[in-house]
Amino acid sequence: MAMPTGTPLLGREQVLDRLLDMLEGVEIAGRAVGLSGEPGIGKTLLQAHVAERARDSGFAVLSARGSQREAHLPYANLHQLLGPVLSHVDELPTQQRDSLLACFGMVAVESVNPFFTSLAVLELLVRASGENPLLVALDDLHWMDQPTLDALAFVARRIETERIVLLCTSRTQEPLLGDDQTFTWIELPSLPETVAEELVATCAPGLASPMRERIVAESGGNPLALVEFAKALQSGTLSWADDADRALPMTDRLERAFTARADAVSPSARAVLDVAALDDGDDVELLVTAASVLAGAPVGLEAVSPAVDLGFLTVDGPAYAIAHPLVGSALRRAMTPERRRKGHAALAEALAAYPDRATWHRASSVAGRDEQIAAELERSADEARRRGAFATALAQLERSAALTPDAQDRGARLLSAAELGFQLGRHAHVEQLRAQVSGLTLRPRDRSRLTWLEGAFHDGATSDPADVRHLVDLARDANGHDDTDLAMQLLFGAARRVWWRDPGDAVRREVIGAAREVALPPGDPRVLAVLGLAESLELSSSILAELDRWPADLGERADLAAPLGIAAFCAGDFVRADSFLSAAIHRLRTDGRLSLLAEALSIRAWAEINLGVFDASRSADEGMRLAAETGQRVWAGTAGLAVATIDAIAGRWHGRHPALTRAEQIALQLPNASSSLLAGAQLARGLAELASNRQEQAYGELARVFRPTDPSHQRVQSLWTIGYLAEAAVSTGRREEARPLLAAVEDLASDSPAAGARIPVEHARAVLADDGSAEELFRAALSGAGRTFPWHQARTQLAYGSWLRRQRRVTESREPLRSARTAFEALGAQPWAQRADHELRATGERGWEPTTRRQEELSPQEAQIAALAARGLSNREIGQRLFLSHRTVGSHLYRAFPKLGITSRQQLAEVLVGDQHARGPLNQAQSSD
């Protein structure tokens, strides 16, 4: 695998120096670094040397080693890693403690949330680094079980502010714990020729010089190859009379050397070796018990000694281990398929007291399909899922499907595996499973499940009208079989596709008609969400009327808050959307459901942007990070556009914004580019041009949202954009060109009482009006739906004051212009404050100097943490809400205090009070978030 850009191939001394420098710099920043290289190159030895140097420097060291034999055992490596610090588990919050212990089978809980498990791991490691910095040494990362890797990836993304160094070894530079932004890979080079010659001379002094030179040449500087080739040639178990071996990869040649030595042992010792190569445990007693079954005769502990003497196994009291992964690989490859099956059967018999492990080995002991074992594996998958080991459950379901005789049952189990893969964010794996299922005969319900999976990773943003119609047909079929839940799931998928890319009136009506056929009350949150997504403008009034029946505080029914929030958002009631989504966010945080949390945060950010509340950057930034972490590219793009839009209003970028660029790339990489994402990108770009007073360019960017033939056209978002387009139109002399666009929007939103529809229309009517009717329309807008929202009120005041000045009513113009300037400055919208001041200066008024709000110096995450601390939450409580360690929270506050000009958290509420004023009627909307 290619090395990350900018990572040079270093010499061994340089690699060691670089690793030691990372240890010295841990007080400044935590790091995650991996050593890569072929088997036997010396990764483990170098890691052990660094760990010893770390101990000598006062580091605490925790370590774990992956094993191919144990890779299917959930959390096996995590238990190995955390064993020395598990005594502190009772100091963790209850949710985290129980989640972690349940993963290890130490407590019984109804279900386990893997994110709480990961947060518990992070907290334990942070605690372990309290008095002394911590080195976490992870050997053979590529063989670790997937649930462990998922937890460690969560940790790797969050140690930048901790005194923790993650040092891993792996054969390849796969992104097992994160991408290049999270993880640094260093490739370990081969030994120099002179060092290789010295090593061979030490290991095999009796070999003739030509043979030693041959070993150095054949090994390519691989230390393990140098040692093993020398031993094998000196003992006579390996001969190089034939040059054919030279064409084999190094791994194969090493395995041949190991196999040649293993062939010389007794049958009982070979049974021990073969069972060890297949075993997923480390118990010596179980090893010899299974070896006895395999050999068909009693095998005693003495049979283990030859394996130890040959360097194949190591024994430490009651536990054993294979000395090197290549030993196990060589032994497994040397076995015939029948021998491997018998070995697994022997282990299954010996592991009768461990049902899950026994089932896995029993599954590997059969040559054909077996429904009984397939059903056992399915039950094991259910147990793994309950423990939060979703990756293990997925593997067990795949194996179960492979053993299932009935094709329809096989398809159902593969679909269950694919649905778990979707939850884990593994797009490529899900596509492989879908390909397997597509060739099978499926039951009607499973055909619907398969269809739902198509485009699931893009949230339906890839579909064309035929796809939407197909989902509607399947939903009607499910409804006909009284499967209401599946019918609504399919209709929600269809409606989402309508939102992301409008398929036309006829298809939208089909979605609406099918939703109304389902035997659910018209006010059911799922029905309202489908109606809102599919036809939010025309059905706005009826949706809002049904939402009126729902209380603001859902209490125990908070699980309904998300679909209600989506319905309110689509219908344009952004205040109610903010309230419902905040309740959903609180619930999702409590449950640790990060995928849905990312979606809810992204939607809420846009609800607040549409109301002119720009501390939405906190929601947007967190939503963007969580969406990226959970593999939801479309929601990462949605949240990223919100970040870019807020930065545009603040005048913080011109030309290109990285989040906007990424969002556009996501939209354009979809099979059918998402018009919703592209419309959001045009709005952000247009606002940036308005902020730069580049009115001509602003009009060009915004106008694209209104052209039906443009990929950026989106019906609902044209409504949200019309007010900004109107401002650019007046400044560029395009009033007549913009009026038909306003008329079209008015026609779409004519029946909607929602503030989200009324605010932009009322503003645009006034801005685009002739002089004879402008004043009446400006006064209507100032007393209309936007009057309680500082951003919208200030924009109308600015436009009104500017119109008054052009009418030579200079004295009257000053009051609305002053009010606008004050509001814009409080909101952090400096370009608009400066524009209002420019208008005031044109009236002859002077003396204003812009001020910088200290809050603007904070990053979105710092601002979010500061706001929670201002409400009295402790660092630990904040960390649990935001899935960070308590020390990371403290580090953010430490950086925030000097930016805010304060010295303690007691002063936070006072300096942040301005933010609450800017939120208008949303002051309390996020109080529980």
BELMO-V756236 format. One line per field, one symbol per residue. phi: phi as a letter, one per 40 degrees, with the letter a starting at -180 (. if undefined). psi: psi as a letter, one per 20 degrees, with the letter a starting at -180 (. if undefined). burial: b if it has 9 or more other ideal C-beta (glycine too) atoms within 8 Angstrom, else e. A space follows every 50 residues. Layout:
phi: ???
psi: ???
burial: ???
This chain:
phi: .ccddgbcccccccccccccccccccccacbbbbcbicdgchcccccccc ccccdccgccbbaabcadcbccccgcccccccdcbcccccccdddcdccc ccccgcabbcabcccccccccdcccccccccbcbbbbbcfdcbcccdccc cccdcdcbbdbbcbbcbbbacbccccbhccccbbbbccccccdccccccc cccaccccdccccccccccggcdccdcccccccccgcbbbcbcccccccd dcccccccccccccccdccccccccccbcbbaccccdccccccccgadbc ccccddccccgcbbbbgcbbaccadcccccccccccdccccccccccdcc cdcbdccccccccccbcbcacccccccccccccccccgccccdccccccc ccccccccccccccccccccccccgbcccccccccccccbcbcdcccccc ccccgccbfgcbcbdccccccccccccccccfccccdccccccccdcccc acchdccdcccccccccccbccccdcccccccccacccbdcccccccccc ccbcfcbccccccccccccccgccccdccccccccccccccgcccccdcc ccccdcdcdccgbbccdcccccccccccccgbcccccccccccccccccc gcaagbbdccccccccccccdbdcccccccccccccccccccfbcccccc cccccccdccdccadccccccccccdcccccbgbdcccccccccccccbc ccccccccdcccccdcccccdcbcccccccccbcccccbdcccccccccc cccccccgbcccccccccccdccccccgcddcccccccccccchcbhcbc bbcddccccdcccccccccccgccdcccdccbfbccccdcccccccdccc gbbaccccdccccccccccfccdbcbccc
psi: qqqqpjoqoqrhhhggggghhhghjhigpqqoqqpqrrpiijggggghgh hghgghjjqqpqqqpqphhjiiopjghggggigijiijhiiqqgggghgg hhhjkiqprgrpohhhgghggggghghhjghqqppoooqlhijqqghghg ghggghikjhjrmppooqqqhrlqmhjrahhhppqppprrqqhhhgghgg hghmiiqqghhghgggghhkjogggggggggghhijipqkhpjhhhiqqg gghghhgghhhhiirrhghhhgggghhiqjajogghghghhgggijqppr hhihghhghijhqqpnciqrqphqhhgggggghhqqhgggghghhggggh khingggggghhhiiqhbqohghghghghhhgghhhjjmhhggghhhghg hhipgphghggghhhgghhhhghikngggghgghhghhjqpqqghhhggg ghhojhhjkjjjqrhhgghghgghghgghhjkmgghghgghggghghggh ooirgggghgggghhihpmqqhjphgghgggghhlhghjgghghghhhip qhoicikiiihghhhgggghijmhghgggghhggggghghiknhghgggg ggghghghgiikojjihgggggggghghhjknhghggghhhgghgghghi kiqpeqphhgggghgggiiqgopohgghghghgggghhgghjkmhghggg ghhhhiohiphippggihgiihghhgghgghjkkghhhghgghgghghjh jpjqhhhhghggghgghjqrhhiggghghhghjbhjhjogghghghgghg hgggghjkmgghhgghggggggggghijmghhghghhggghiijprippq qpphhiiqrhhghgggghhhjjqrhgggghhjlrqhhgghgghhhhghhi kririhighghjhhghhiicjjgjhkhi.
burial: eebbeebeebebeebbebbbebbebbeeebbbbbbbbebbbbbbebbbbb bebbbeeebbbbbbbbbbbbbbbbbbbbbbbbeebeebbeebeebbbbbb bbbbeeeeeeebbbbbbbbbbbbbbbbbbeeebbbbbbbbbbbbbbbbbb bbbbbbbbbebbebbbbbbbeebeebbbebebbbbbbbbebeeeebbebb bebbeebeeebbbbbbebbebbbbbbbbbbbbbbeebbebeeeebeebeb bebbbbbbbbbbeebeebbbbbbbbbbbbbeebbebbbbbbbbbbeeebe eebbebbbebebbebeeebbbbeebbbbbbbbeebeeebbbbbbbbbbbb beeeebbbbbbbbbbbeebbbebbbbbbebbbbbbbbbbbbbbbbbbbbb bebbeeebbbbbbbbbbbbbbbebbbeebbeebbebbeebebebbbbbbb bbbebbbbbbbebeeebbbbbbebbbbbbeeebbebbbbbbbbbbbbbbb bbbeeebbbbbbebbeebebeebebbbbbbbbbbbbbebbbebbebbeeb eeebeeebebbbbbbbbbbbbbbbbbbbbbbbbbbbbbbeebbbbbbbbb bbbbbbbbbbbbbbbbbbbbbbbbebbbbbbbbbbbbbbbbbbbbbbbbb bebeeebebbbbbbebbeebebbbbbbbbbbbbbbbbbbbbbeebeebbe bbbbbbbeeeebbbbbbbbbbbbbbbbbbbebebbeebbebbebbbebbe ebebbbbbbbbbbbbbbbbeeeebeebbebbbebebeebbbbbbbbbbbb bbbbbeeeebeebbebbbbbbebbbbbbbbbbbbbbbebbbebeeeeeeb eebbbeebebbbbbbbbbbbeeeebbbbbbbbbbbbbbbbbbbebbbebb eeeeeebbbebbebbeebbbebeebbeee
